[in-house]
């Protein structure tokens, strides 16, 4: 697990999940976070999601939405959003899915250095295989389930840090 400068900071009030298009991973992370927060009684922390690409308000990936519903989580009314400077500035933590996304967020927003982090770094399941949560978009149900599990375990770890 990488060093943990984020958890040394005060608890966040706003967490922004970021992936490529905001169709699968960051969308799922936002919705799973909200569900787990309600179950654990965490209040005072908001979550949102965005993508590095501007997909013009596209609907959520249907397989990702179906998987959330299967797990008893809210999946409706999602439209992709492109990451903006205001979103980064307004977030206490910006949690990305891949190292390349972390690098891109920091390239675009160098002042965000202390709050950008890989989501999987919070997972107790993180091993030496890397900290990227791979994009399942357009792949098999197995890939979506693997992605969901990585997000879920990471969020469980995140909630222990808040």
DSSP file (Angstrom, degrees, kcal/mol; ACC not computed):
  #  RESIDUE AA STRUCTURE BP1 BP2  ACC     N-H-->O    O-->H-N    N-H-->O    O-->H-N    TCO  KAPPA ALPHA  PHI   PSI    X-CA   Y-CA   Z-CA
    1    1 A X              0   0    0      0, 0.0     3,-0.1     0, 0.0   120,-0.1   0.000 360.0 360.0 360.0 140.6    0.0    0.0    0.0
    2    2 A X        -     0   0    0      1,-0.1     0, 0.0   119,-0.0     0, 0.0  -0.264 360.0 -75.5 -74.0 165.4    1.3    3.5   -0.8
    3    3 A X        -     0   0    0      1,-0.1     2,-0.4     2,-0.0     3,-0.2  -0.158  44.9-129.0 -59.1 161.0    2.0    6.1    1.9
    4    4 A X     >  +     0   0    0      1,-0.2     4,-0.6    -3,-0.1     3,-0.1  -0.492  48.5 145.8-120.9  61.1   -1.1    7.6    3.3
    5    5 A X  T  4 S+     0   0    0     -2,-0.4     3,-0.4     1,-0.2     4,-0.3   0.800  73.2  60.7 -67.9 -26.6   -0.9   11.5    3.2
    6    6 A X  T >4 S+     0   0    0      1,-0.2     3,-1.7    -3,-0.2    -1,-0.2   0.929 101.1  50.6 -67.8 -44.9   -4.7   11.8    2.6
    7    7 A X  T 34 S+     0   0    0      1,-0.3    -1,-0.2    -3,-0.1    -2,-0.2   0.666  99.6  66.1 -72.0 -13.2   -5.9   10.1    5.7
    8    8 A X  T 3< S+     0   0    0     -4,-0.6    -1,-0.3    -3,-0.4    -2,-0.2   0.628  92.5  80.8 -76.6 -13.0   -3.6   12.3    7.8
    9    9 A X  S <  S-     0   0    0     -3,-1.7     3,-0.1    -4,-0.3    -3,-0.0  -0.401 100.8 -76.5 -86.0 166.3   -5.8   15.2    6.8
   10   10 A X        -     0   0    0      1,-0.1    -1,-0.2    -2,-0.1    -2,-0.1  -0.213  66.0 -80.0 -58.0 155.1   -9.1   16.2    8.3
   11   11 A X        -     0   0    0      1,-0.1    -1,-0.1   151,-0.1   151,-0.1  -0.281  56.3-109.6 -57.1 140.7  -12.0   14.0    7.4
   12   12 A X        -     0   0    0      1,-0.1     3,-0.1    -3,-0.1    -1,-0.1  -0.360  24.2-168.7 -74.9 152.8  -13.4   15.0    4.0
   13   13 A X  S    S+     0   0    0      1,-0.3    33,-3.1    32,-0.1     2,-0.4   0.568  83.1  33.9-106.1 -20.9  -16.8   16.7    3.4
   14   14 A X  E     -a   46   0A   0     31,-0.2    78,-2.6     2,-0.0    79,-1.6  -0.970  65.6-172.1-140.3 121.4  -16.7   16.2   -0.3
   15   15 A X  E     -ab  47  93A   0     31,-2.5    33,-2.0    -2,-0.4     2,-0.5  -0.955   7.1-161.1-113.7 130.1  -15.2   13.3   -2.2
   16   16 A X  E     -ab  48  94A   0     77,-2.7    79,-2.7    -2,-0.5     2,-0.4  -0.956   4.3-155.8-113.3 120.4  -15.0   13.3   -6.0
   17   17 A X  E     -ab  49  95A   0     31,-2.7    33,-2.1    -2,-0.5     2,-0.4  -0.818  16.3-170.1 -94.8 132.5  -14.6   10.0   -7.8
   18   18 A X  E     +ab  50  96A   0     77,-2.6    79,-0.9    -2,-0.4    33,-0.2  -0.976  17.3 149.5-130.5 136.2  -12.9   10.3  -11.2
   19   19 A X  E     -a   51   0A   0     31,-1.6    33,-2.0    -2,-0.4    34,-0.2  -0.651  58.5 -75.1-138.8-159.2  -12.4    7.9  -14.1
   20   20 A X  S    S-     0   0    0     31,-0.3    33,-3.0    -2,-0.2    32,-0.3   0.988 116.5  -0.8 -71.1 -60.2  -12.2    8.2  -17.9
   21   21 A X  S    S-     0   0    0     30,-0.2    30,-0.3    31,-0.2    34,-0.2   0.499  85.4-121.7-114.8  -5.4  -15.8    8.8  -19.0
   22   22 A X  S    S+     0   0    0     28,-0.3    29,-0.1    58,-0.1    59,-0.1   0.850  84.7 107.8  63.7  35.3  -17.9    8.7  -15.9
   23   23 A X  S    S-     0   0    0     37,-0.1    38,-2.1    57,-0.1    41,-0.1   0.702  89.0  -0.4-108.3 -32.1  -19.9    5.9  -17.3
   24   24 A X  S  > S+     0   0    0     36,-0.2     4,-3.0     3,-0.1     5,-0.2   0.665 125.5  32.5-121.8 -76.9  -18.8    2.9  -15.2
   25   25 A X  H  > S+     0   0    0      2,-0.2     4,-3.0     1,-0.2     5,-0.2   0.926 121.8  38.2 -66.6 -53.7  -16.2    3.1  -12.5
   26   26 A X  H  > S+     0   0    0      2,-0.2     4,-2.4     1,-0.2    -1,-0.2   0.886 118.2  52.3 -68.3 -34.8  -16.6    6.6  -11.0
   27   27 A X  H  > S+     0   0    0      2,-0.2     4,-2.1     1,-0.2    -2,-0.2   0.943 112.8  44.3 -60.6 -49.4  -20.3    6.3  -11.3
   28   28 A X  H  X S+     0   0    0     -4,-3.0     4,-3.1     1,-0.2     5,-0.3   0.921 112.3  52.6 -62.8 -43.1  -20.3    3.0   -9.5
   29   29 A X  H  X S+     0   0    0     -4,-3.0     4,-2.7     1,-0.2     5,-0.2   0.915 109.3  49.3 -59.7 -43.8  -17.9    4.3   -6.8
   30   30 A X  H  X S+     0   0    0     -4,-2.4     4,-2.1     1,-0.2    -1,-0.2   0.934 115.6  42.6 -59.9 -47.0  -20.2    7.3   -6.1
   31   31 A X  H  X S+     0   0    0     -4,-2.1     4,-2.1     2,-0.2    43,-0.2   0.887 115.2  48.1 -71.8 -39.3  -23.3    5.1   -5.8
   32   32 A X  H  X S+     0   0    0     -4,-3.1     4,-3.1     2,-0.2     5,-0.3   0.918 111.0  52.7 -66.2 -42.3  -21.5    2.4   -3.7
   33   33 A X  H  X S+     0   0    0     -4,-2.7     4,-2.7    -5,-0.3    -2,-0.2   0.934 109.6  48.4 -57.4 -46.8  -20.1    5.0   -1.4
   34   34 A X  H  X S+     0   0    0     -4,-2.1     4,-2.1    -5,-0.2    -1,-0.2   0.914 113.3  47.5 -60.9 -42.5  -23.5    6.5   -0.9
   35   35 A X  H  X S+     0   0    0     -4,-2.1     4,-2.2     2,-0.2    -2,-0.2   0.942 114.5  44.8 -64.7 -48.4  -25.0    3.1   -0.1
   36   36 A X  H  X S+     0   0    0     -4,-3.1     4,-2.2     1,-0.2     6,-0.3   0.865 110.6  55.7 -65.3 -35.6  -22.2    2.1    2.3
   37   37 A X  H  X>S+     0   0    0     -4,-2.7     5,-1.8    -5,-0.3     4,-0.9   0.923 108.8  47.1 -61.6 -44.5  -22.3    5.6    4.0
   38   38 A X  H ><5S+     0   0    0     -4,-2.1     3,-0.6     1,-0.2    -2,-0.2   0.927 112.4  49.9 -62.6 -44.1  -26.0    5.1    4.7
   39   39 A X  H 3<5S+     0   0    0     -4,-2.2    -1,-0.2     1,-0.2    -2,-0.2   0.853 115.2  42.8 -64.7 -35.0  -25.5    1.6    6.1
   40   40 A X  H 3<5S-     0   0    0     -4,-2.2    -1,-0.2    -5,-0.2    -2,-0.2   0.524 111.7-117.9 -90.1  -5.6  -22.7    2.7    8.4
   41   41 A X  T <<5 +     0   0    0     -4,-0.9     2,-0.3    -3,-0.6    -3,-0.2   0.646  56.1 159.1  80.0  14.6  -24.4    5.9    9.5
   42   42 A X      < +     0   0    0     -5,-1.8     2,-0.3    -6,-0.3    -1,-0.3  -0.555  13.1 174.8 -71.4 130.0  -21.8    8.2    8.1
   43   43 A X        +     0   0    0     -2,-0.3     3,-0.1     1,-0.1    -5,-0.0  -0.900  48.8  45.8-131.4 164.3  -23.2   11.7    7.6
   44   44 A X  S    S+     0   0    0     -2,-0.3     2,-0.5     1,-0.2    -1,-0.1   0.502  84.5 104.1  84.6   4.3  -21.7   15.0    6.5
   45   45 A X        -     0   0    0     -3,-0.1     2,-0.2   -31,-0.0   -31,-0.2  -0.975  52.1-163.7-121.2 120.7  -19.7   13.6    3.6
   46   46 A X  E     -a   14   0A   0    -33,-3.1   -31,-2.5    -2,-0.5     2,-0.4  -0.666   3.1-156.2 -98.0 156.9  -21.0   14.1    0.1
   47   47 A X  E     +a   15   0A   0     -2,-0.2     2,-0.3   -33,-0.2   -31,-0.2  -0.982  16.1 165.3-133.4 145.6  -19.9   12.2   -3.0
   48   48 A X  E     -a   16   0A   0    -33,-2.0   -31,-2.7    -2,-0.4     2,-0.3  -0.902  18.0-144.3-145.4 172.6  -19.9   13.1   -6.7
   49   49 A X  E     +a   17   0A   0     -2,-0.3     2,-0.3   -33,-0.2   -31,-0.2  -0.976  17.1 167.6-144.1 157.6  -18.3   11.7   -9.8
   50   50 A X  E     -a   18   0A   0    -33,-2.1   -31,-1.6    -2,-0.3   -28,-0.3  -0.959  22.6-126.4-158.4 169.6  -16.8   13.0  -13.1
   51   51 A X  E     -ac  19  82A   0     30,-2.8    32,-3.2    -2,-0.3   -31,-0.3  -0.886  18.3-129.5-125.0 156.9  -14.8   11.8  -16.0
   52   52 A X  S    S+     0   0    0    -33,-2.0     2,-0.3    -2,-0.3   -31,-0.2   0.758  95.6  65.3 -72.2 -25.2  -11.7   13.1  -17.7
   53   53 A X  S    S-     0   0    0    -33,-3.0     2,-0.9   -34,-0.2    -2,-0.2  -0.744  84.5-127.8 -98.7 147.0  -13.5   12.9  -21.1
   54   54 A X        +     0   0    0     -2,-0.3   -33,-0.1     1,-0.1   -32,-0.1  -0.828  31.5 170.9 -93.4 103.0  -16.5   15.1  -22.0
   55   55 A X        -     0   0    0     -2,-0.9     3,-0.3   -34,-0.2    25,-0.1   0.161  51.3-112.3-100.3  17.1  -19.1   12.5  -23.2
   56   56 A X  S    S-     0   0    0      1,-0.2    25,-0.1    23,-0.1    -2,-0.1   0.806  71.4 -50.8  64.4  34.3  -21.8   15.1  -23.4
   57   57 A X  S    S-     0   0    0     23,-0.2    -1,-0.2     1,-0.1    24,-0.1   0.860  82.0-178.6  74.5  35.1  -24.0   13.8  -20.6
   58   58 A X        -     0   0    0     -3,-0.3    22,-2.9    21,-0.2    -1,-0.1  -0.299  31.3-100.6 -66.1 151.4  -24.2   10.2  -21.7
   59   59 A X  B     -E   79   0B   0     20,-0.2    20,-0.2     1,-0.1    -1,-0.1  -0.287  47.9 -87.1 -65.5 156.7  -26.2    7.7  -19.8
   60   60 A X        -     0   0    0     18,-0.8     2,-0.2     1,-0.1   -36,-0.2  -0.251  56.4 -84.1 -59.5 152.6  -24.5    5.4  -17.4
   61   61 A X     >  -     0   0    0    -38,-2.1     4,-2.5     1,-0.1     5,-0.2  -0.443  39.0-135.7 -58.1 126.5  -23.2    2.1  -18.8
   62   62 A X  H  > S+     0   0    0      1,-0.2     4,-2.4     2,-0.2     5,-0.2   0.853 102.5  50.9 -60.2 -36.6  -26.2   -0.3  -18.7
   63   63 A X  H  > S+     0   0    0      2,-0.2     4,-2.0     1,-0.2    -1,-0.2   0.894 110.9  48.6 -68.8 -38.0  -24.2   -3.2  -17.3
   64   64 A X  H  > S+     0   0    0      2,-0.2     4,-2.1     1,-0.2    -2,-0.2   0.927 113.3  47.4 -65.2 -44.5  -22.8   -1.1  -14.5
   65   65 A X  H  X S+     0   0    0     -4,-2.5     4,-2.3     1,-0.2    -2,-0.2   0.903 111.3  51.0 -63.3 -41.9  -26.3    0.2  -13.7
   66   66 A X  H  X S+     0   0    0     -4,-2.4     4,-2.5    -5,-0.2    -1,-0.2   0.887 108.9  51.6 -63.4 -39.0  -27.7   -3.3  -13.7
   67   67 A X  H  X S+     0   0    0     -4,-2.0     4,-1.6     2,-0.2    -1,-0.2   0.905 108.9  50.2 -66.3 -41.5  -25.0   -4.5  -11.4
   68   68 A X  H  <>S+     0   0    0     -4,-2.1     5,-2.8     2,-0.2     3,-0.3   0.936 111.7  48.0 -60.6 -46.0  -25.7   -1.8   -8.9
   69   69 A X  H ><5S+     0   0    0     -4,-2.3     3,-1.9     1,-0.2    -2,-0.2   0.907 107.7  55.6 -61.7 -41.1  -29.5   -2.6   -9.0
   70   70 A X  H 3<5S+     0   0    0     -4,-2.5    -1,-0.2     1,-0.3    -2,-0.2   0.848 107.5  50.1 -58.6 -34.1  -28.7   -6.3   -8.5
   71   71 A X  T 3<5S-     0   0    0     -4,-1.6    -1,-0.3    -3,-0.3    -2,-0.2   0.339 124.0-105.7 -87.6   6.4  -26.7   -5.3   -5.4
   72   72 A X  T < 5S+     0   0    0     -3,-1.9     2,-0.3     1,-0.3    -3,-0.2   0.746  77.3 132.5  78.9  24.4  -29.7   -3.2   -4.1
   73   73 A X      < -     0   0    0     -5,-2.8    -1,-0.3    -6,-0.2     2,-0.2  -0.794  64.7 -97.9-111.7 152.7  -28.1    0.1   -4.8
   74   74 A X        +     0   0    0     -2,-0.3   -39,-0.1   -43,-0.2   -40,-0.1  -0.458  45.5 162.0 -68.6 132.5  -29.5    3.2   -6.5
   75   75 A X        +     0   0    0     -2,-0.2     3,-0.3    -7,-0.1    -1,-0.1   0.431  34.7 104.4-131.6  -3.9  -28.5    3.3  -10.2
   76   76 A X        +     0   0    0      1,-0.2    -2,-0.0   -11,-0.1     0, 0.0  -0.214  64.8  28.9 -84.5 171.4  -30.9    5.7  -11.9
   77   77 A X  S    S+     0   0    0      1,-0.2     2,-0.5   -17,-0.0    -1,-0.2   0.790  74.8 148.5  55.8  39.3  -30.7    9.3  -13.2
   78   78 A X        +     0   0    0     -3,-0.3   -18,-0.8   -55,-0.0     2,-0.4  -0.887  19.8 176.2-105.2 134.5  -26.9    9.3  -14.0
   79   79 A X  B     -E   59   0B   0     -2,-0.5   -20,-0.2   -20,-0.2   -21,-0.2  -0.996  37.1-105.9-129.6 137.3  -25.5   11.4  -16.8
   80   80 A X        -     0   0    0    -22,-2.9     2,-0.4    -2,-0.4   -23,-0.2  -0.260  34.5-161.9 -61.7 147.7  -21.7   11.6  -17.4
   81   81 A X        -     0   0    0    -24,-0.1   -30,-2.8   -25,-0.1     2,-0.3  -0.994  15.7-126.5-132.1 140.0  -20.0   14.9  -16.4
   82   82 A X  B     -c   51   0A   0     -2,-0.4   -30,-0.2   -32,-0.2   -28,-0.1  -0.669  36.3-103.2 -84.1 139.8  -16.6   16.1  -17.5
   83   83 A X        -     0   0    0    -32,-3.2     2,-0.3    -2,-0.3    -1,-0.1  -0.367  43.1-170.7 -61.7 134.3  -14.2   17.1  -14.8
   84   84 A X     >  -     0   0    0      1,-0.1     4,-1.9    -2,-0.1     5,-0.2  -0.843  36.9-112.8-124.1 163.7  -13.9   20.8  -14.2
   85   85 A X  H  > S+     0   0    0     -2,-0.3     4,-2.9     1,-0.2     5,-0.2   0.887 117.7  56.9 -60.7 -39.4  -11.5   23.0  -12.2
   86   86 A X  H  > S+     0   0    0      1,-0.2     4,-2.2     2,-0.2    -1,-0.2   0.874 104.8  51.1 -61.3 -38.1  -14.4   23.9   -9.9
   87   87 A X  H  > S+     0   0    0      2,-0.2     4,-0.9     1,-0.2    -1,-0.2   0.930 112.3  46.0 -64.3 -44.8  -15.1   20.3   -9.1
   88   88 A X  H >< S+     0   0    0     -4,-1.9     3,-0.7     1,-0.2    -2,-0.2   0.929 113.9  48.4 -64.4 -45.0  -11.5   19.7   -8.2
   89   89 A X  H 3< S+     0   0    0     -4,-2.9    -1,-0.2     1,-0.2    -2,-0.2   0.870 111.8  50.3 -62.6 -37.1  -11.3   22.9   -6.1
   90   90 A X  H 3< S+     0   0    0     -4,-2.2     2,-0.3    -5,-0.2    -1,-0.2   0.600  96.4  86.8 -79.1 -11.5  -14.6   22.0   -4.3
   91   91 A X    <<  -     0   0    0     -4,-0.9   -76,-0.2    -3,-0.7     3,-0.1  -0.665  58.3-160.2 -92.0 143.6  -13.5   18.5   -3.4
   92   92 A X  S    S+     0   0    0    -78,-2.6     2,-0.4     1,-0.3   -77,-0.2   0.840  88.4  21.9 -82.0 -39.3  -11.5   17.6   -0.3
   93   93 A X  E     -b   15   0A   0    -79,-1.6   -77,-2.7     2,-0.0     2,-0.6  -0.992  64.8-161.0-129.2 137.7  -10.4   14.3   -1.9
   94   94 A X  E     -bd  16 116A   0     21,-3.3    23,-2.5    -2,-0.4     2,-0.6  -0.967  15.9-166.0-116.8 110.5  -10.2   13.4   -5.6
   95   95 A X  E     -bd  17 117A   0    -79,-2.7   -77,-2.6    -2,-0.6    23,-0.2  -0.881   6.1-170.9-108.2 118.4  -10.1    9.6   -5.9
   96   96 A X  E     -bd  18 118A   0     21,-2.6    23,-3.0    -2,-0.6    24,-0.4  -0.581  25.2-136.5-106.7 166.2   -9.1    8.2   -9.3
   97   97 A X  S    S+     0   0    0    -79,-0.9    36,-3.1    -2,-0.2     2,-0.3   0.688  82.0  31.4 -96.0 -22.1   -9.2    4.7  -10.7
   98   98 A X  S  > S-     0   0    0     34,-0.2     4,-2.0     1,-0.1     3,-0.3  -0.961  72.9-120.8-139.7 153.1   -5.8    4.5  -12.5
   99   99 A X  H  > S+     0   0    0     -2,-0.3     4,-2.6     1,-0.2     5,-0.2   0.885 115.0  56.7 -57.7 -39.9   -2.3    5.9  -12.1
  100  100 A X  H  > S+     0   0    0      1,-0.2     4,-2.0     2,-0.2    -1,-0.2   0.858 106.5  50.0 -62.3 -34.6   -2.6    7.5  -15.6
  101  101 A X  H  > S+     0   0    0     -3,-0.3     4,-2.8     2,-0.2     5,-0.2   0.891 108.5  52.1 -70.9 -39.2   -5.8    9.3  -14.4
  102  102 A X  H  X S+     0   0    0     -4,-2.0     4,-2.4     1,-0.2    -2,-0.2   0.945 110.9  48.4 -58.6 -47.0   -4.0   10.6  -11.3
  103  103 A X  H  X S+     0   0    0     -4,-2.6     4,-2.0     1,-0.2    -2,-0.2   0.896 112.5  48.2 -60.9 -40.8   -1.2   11.9  -13.5
  104  104 A X  H  X S+     0   0    0     -4,-2.0     4,-2.4     2,-0.2     5,-0.2   0.905 110.2  50.3 -69.1 -41.7   -3.7   13.6  -15.8
  105  105 A X  H  X S+     0   0    0     -4,-2.8     4,-2.5     1,-0.2    -2,-0.2   0.931 113.7  46.4 -60.8 -43.8   -5.7   15.2  -13.0
  106  106 A X  H  < S+     0   0    0     -4,-2.4    -2,-0.2    -5,-0.2    -1,-0.2   0.833 109.7  54.0 -69.8 -31.3   -2.5   16.6  -11.6
  107  107 A X  H  < S+     0   0    0     -4,-2.0     3,-0.4    -5,-0.2    -1,-0.2   0.923 116.9  37.9 -64.9 -42.7   -1.3   17.8  -15.0
  108  108 A X  H  < S+     0   0    0     -4,-2.4     2,-0.2     1,-0.2    -2,-0.2   0.824 132.8  26.3 -75.4 -31.9   -4.5   19.7  -15.4
  109  109 A X    ><  +     0   0    0     -4,-2.5     3,-2.3    -5,-0.2    -1,-0.2  -0.623  65.1 170.9-134.8  71.9   -4.8   20.8  -11.8
  110  110 A X  G >  S+     0   0    0     -3,-0.4     3,-1.1     1,-0.3    -1,-0.1   0.749  75.7  66.1 -60.4 -23.9   -1.3   21.0  -10.2
  111  111 A X  G 3  S+     0   0    0      1,-0.2     3,-0.3     2,-0.1    -1,-0.3   0.560  88.1  69.9 -73.0  -6.1   -2.6   22.6   -7.1
  112  112 A X  G X>  +     0   0    0     -3,-2.3     3,-2.3     1,-0.2     4,-0.9   0.307  61.0 119.2 -93.0   8.9   -4.5   19.5   -6.2
  113  113 A X  G X4 S+     0   0    0     -3,-1.1     3,-0.6     1,-0.3    -1,-0.2   0.819  71.5  50.7 -45.4 -45.9   -1.4   17.4   -5.4
  114  114 A X  G 34 S+     0   0    0     -3,-0.3    -1,-0.3     1,-0.2    -2,-0.1   0.583 114.4  42.0 -75.1  -8.8   -2.4   16.8   -1.8
  115  115 A X  G <4 S+     0   0    0     -3,-2.3   -21,-3.3   -22,-0.1     2,-0.5   0.449  86.6  96.4-119.8   0.5   -5.9   15.5   -2.4
  116  116 A X  E <<  +d   94   0A   0     -4,-0.9     2,-0.3    -3,-0.6   -21,-0.2  -0.804  49.3 157.2 -95.3 130.7   -5.6   13.3   -5.5
  117  117 A X  E     -d   95   0A   0    -23,-2.5   -21,-2.6    -2,-0.5     2,-0.4  -0.987  46.8-101.7-151.0 152.1   -5.3    9.6   -4.7
  118  118 A X  E >   -d   96   0A   0     -2,-0.3     3,-1.4   -23,-0.2     4,-0.3  -0.675  28.1-142.0 -76.2 127.1   -5.9    6.1   -6.2
  119  119 A X  G >  S+     0   0    0    -23,-3.0     3,-1.9    -2,-0.4     4,-0.2   0.896  98.5  59.2 -56.6 -42.6   -9.1    4.7   -4.8
  120  120 A X  G >  S+     0   0    0     11,-0.5     3,-1.6   -24,-0.4    -1,-0.3   0.663  84.6  79.4 -67.3 -14.1   -7.7    1.2   -4.6
  121  121 A X  G <  S+     0   0    0     -3,-1.4    -1,-0.3     1,-0.3    -2,-0.2   0.701  89.6  57.2 -65.3 -16.4   -4.9    2.4   -2.2
  122  122 A X  G <  S+     0   0    0     -3,-1.9    -1,-0.3    -4,-0.3     2,-0.3   0.572  86.5 104.9 -85.9 -10.3   -7.6    2.2    0.5
  123  123 A X    X   -     0   0    0     -3,-1.6     3,-1.1    -4,-0.2    31,-0.2  -0.517  61.9-152.6 -81.1 134.5   -8.3   -1.5   -0.1
  124  124 A X  T 3  S+     0   0    0     29,-0.4    -1,-0.1    -2,-0.3    30,-0.1   0.679 100.4  64.3 -69.5 -17.3   -7.1   -4.2    2.2
  125  125 A X  T 3  S+     0   0    0     25,-0.1     2,-0.3    -5,-0.1    -1,-0.2   0.527  73.2 118.5 -83.1  -7.1   -7.2   -6.3   -0.9
  126  126 A X    <   +     0   0    0     -3,-1.1     2,-0.2    -6,-0.2     5,-0.1  -0.441  39.9 166.9 -64.9 124.5   -4.5   -4.2   -2.6
  127  127 A X    >   -     0   0    0      3,-0.4     3,-1.0    -2,-0.3    -2,-0.0  -0.464  55.8 -71.1-122.4-164.3   -1.5   -6.5   -3.3
  128  128 A X  T 3  S+     0   0    0      1,-0.2     3,-0.1    -2,-0.2    -2,-0.1   0.439 109.3  90.5 -73.3   2.7    1.6   -6.2   -5.4
  129  129 A X  T 3  S-     0   0    0      1,-0.3    -1,-0.2     2,-0.0     3,-0.2   0.483 101.6 -92.4 -80.6  -1.2   -0.4   -6.4   -8.6
  130  130 A X    <   -     0   0    0     -3,-1.0    -3,-0.4     1,-0.1    -1,-0.3  -0.327  23.5-100.8 110.8 165.4   -0.9   -2.7   -8.8
  131  131 A X  S    S+     0   0    0     -2,-0.1   -11,-0.5    -3,-0.1     2,-0.3   0.228  75.3 116.9-112.2  12.0   -3.5   -0.1   -7.7
  132  132 A X        -     0   0    0     -3,-0.2     2,-0.7   -12,-0.1   -34,-0.2  -0.625  53.2-149.6 -80.7 139.1   -5.4    0.4  -11.0
  133  133 A X        -     0   0    0    -36,-3.1  -108,-0.1    -2,-0.3   -14,-0.1  -0.948  30.1-133.0-103.1 110.8   -9.1   -0.5  -11.1
  134  134 A X        -     0   0    0     -2,-0.7     2,-0.4     1,-0.1   -36,-0.0  -0.283  15.5-106.5 -73.3 149.2   -9.4   -1.5  -14.8
  135  135 A X        -     0   0    0      1,-0.1    -1,-0.1     2,-0.1     9,-0.1  -0.599  26.3-170.9 -75.8 121.7  -12.3   -0.2  -17.0
  136  136 A X    >   +     0   0    0     -2,-0.4     3,-3.1     7,-0.1     8,-0.2   0.523  35.1 140.9 -88.5  -4.6  -14.9   -2.9  -17.7
  137  137 A X  T 3  S-     0   0    0      1,-0.3     3,-0.1     6,-0.1    -2,-0.1  -0.096  79.3  -0.7 -49.1 121.4  -16.8   -0.9  -20.3
  138  138 A X  T 3  S+     0   0    0      1,-0.2    -1,-0.3     2,-0.0     2,-0.1   0.472 111.3 109.2  80.0   3.2  -17.9   -3.1  -23.1
  139  139 A X  S <  S-     0   0    0     -3,-3.1    -1,-0.2     1,-0.2    -3,-0.1  -0.133  75.4 -63.3 -97.8-162.6  -16.3   -6.2  -21.6
  140  140 A X    >>  -     0   0    0      1,-0.1     4,-1.6    -3,-0.1     3,-0.6  -0.298  45.2-105.6 -82.5 164.0  -17.9   -9.3  -20.0
  141  141 A X  H 3> S+     0   0    0      1,-0.2     4,-2.6     2,-0.2     5,-0.2   0.848 120.6  62.8 -55.6 -33.7  -20.0   -9.5  -16.9
  142  142 A X  H 3> S+     0   0    0      1,-0.2     4,-2.5     2,-0.2    -1,-0.2   0.917 102.0  49.6 -56.8 -44.1  -17.0  -11.0  -15.1
  143  143 A X  H <> S+     0   0    0     -3,-0.6     4,-2.4     1,-0.2    -1,-0.2   0.887 110.8  49.3 -64.6 -39.8  -15.0   -7.8  -15.7
  144  144 A X  H  X S+     0   0    0     -4,-1.6     4,-2.7     2,-0.2    -1,-0.2   0.914 112.3  48.1 -65.2 -42.1  -17.9   -5.7  -14.3
  145  145 A X  H  X S+     0   0    0     -4,-2.6     4,-2.5     2,-0.2    -2,-0.2   0.890 111.8  49.4 -66.9 -38.9  -18.1   -7.9  -11.2
  146  146 A X  H  X S+     0   0    0     -4,-2.5     4,-2.3    -5,-0.2    -2,-0.2   0.932 112.6  47.7 -63.5 -45.4  -14.4   -7.7  -10.7
  147  147 A X  H  X S+     0   0    0     -4,-2.4     4,-2.4     2,-0.2    -2,-0.2   0.927 111.4  50.5 -60.2 -46.9  -14.4   -4.0  -11.0
  148  148 A X  H  X S+     0   0    0     -4,-2.7     4,-3.0     1,-0.2    -1,-0.2   0.923 110.5  49.8 -58.3 -45.6  -17.4   -3.7   -8.6
  149  149 A X  H  X S+     0   0    0     -4,-2.5     4,-2.8     2,-0.2     5,-0.3   0.905 110.2  49.7 -62.5 -42.5  -15.6   -5.9   -6.1
  150  150 A X  H  X S+     0   0    0     -4,-2.3     4,-1.9     1,-0.2    -1,-0.2   0.913 113.9  45.9 -62.9 -41.7  -12.4   -3.8   -6.3
  151  151 A X  H  X S+     0   0    0     -4,-2.4     4,-2.5     2,-0.2    -2,-0.2   0.934 113.0  50.1 -64.3 -46.4  -14.4   -0.6   -5.8
  152  152 A X  H  X S+     0   0    0     -4,-3.0     4,-2.2     1,-0.2    -2,-0.2   0.937 112.4  45.4 -60.0 -50.5  -16.4   -2.1   -2.9
  153  153 A X  H  X S+     0   0    0     -4,-2.8     4,-1.8     1,-0.2   -29,-0.4   0.874 113.3  51.6 -62.7 -37.0  -13.4   -3.3   -1.0
  154  154 A X  H  X S+     0   0    0     -4,-1.9     4,-2.4    -5,-0.3    -1,-0.2   0.902 109.9  48.7 -65.5 -40.8  -11.6    0.0   -1.6
  155  155 A X  H  X S+     0   0    0     -4,-2.5     4,-2.7     2,-0.2    -2,-0.2   0.852 106.4  56.1 -70.8 -34.3  -14.6    1.9   -0.3
  156  156 A X  H  X S+     0   0    0     -4,-2.2     4,-1.2     2,-0.2    -1,-0.2   0.932 111.2  45.1 -59.2 -43.8  -14.8   -0.3    2.8
  157  157 A X  H  X S+     0   0    0     -4,-1.8     4,-0.9     2,-0.2    -2,-0.2   0.902 111.2  53.1 -65.1 -41.4  -11.2    0.7    3.5
  158  158 A X  H >X S+     0   0    0     -4,-2.4     3,-1.1     1,-0.2     4,-0.8   0.920 105.9  53.1 -58.6 -45.6  -11.9    4.3    2.8
  159  159 A X  H 3< S+     0   0    0     -4,-2.7     3,-0.4     1,-0.3    -1,-0.2   0.804 103.2  57.5 -64.7 -28.5  -14.8    4.4    5.2
  160  160 A X  H 3< S+     0   0    0     -4,-1.2    -1,-0.3    -3,-0.2    -2,-0.2   0.752 106.5  51.2 -69.3 -22.5  -12.5    3.0    7.9
  161  161 A X  H <<        0   0    0     -3,-1.1    -1,-0.2    -4,-0.9    -2,-0.2   0.627 360.0 360.0 -87.8 -15.5  -10.2    6.1    7.3
  162  162 A X     <        0   0    0     -4,-0.8    -1,-0.2    -3,-0.4    -2,-0.1   0.461 360.0 360.0 -89.7 360.0  -13.0    8.7    7.6
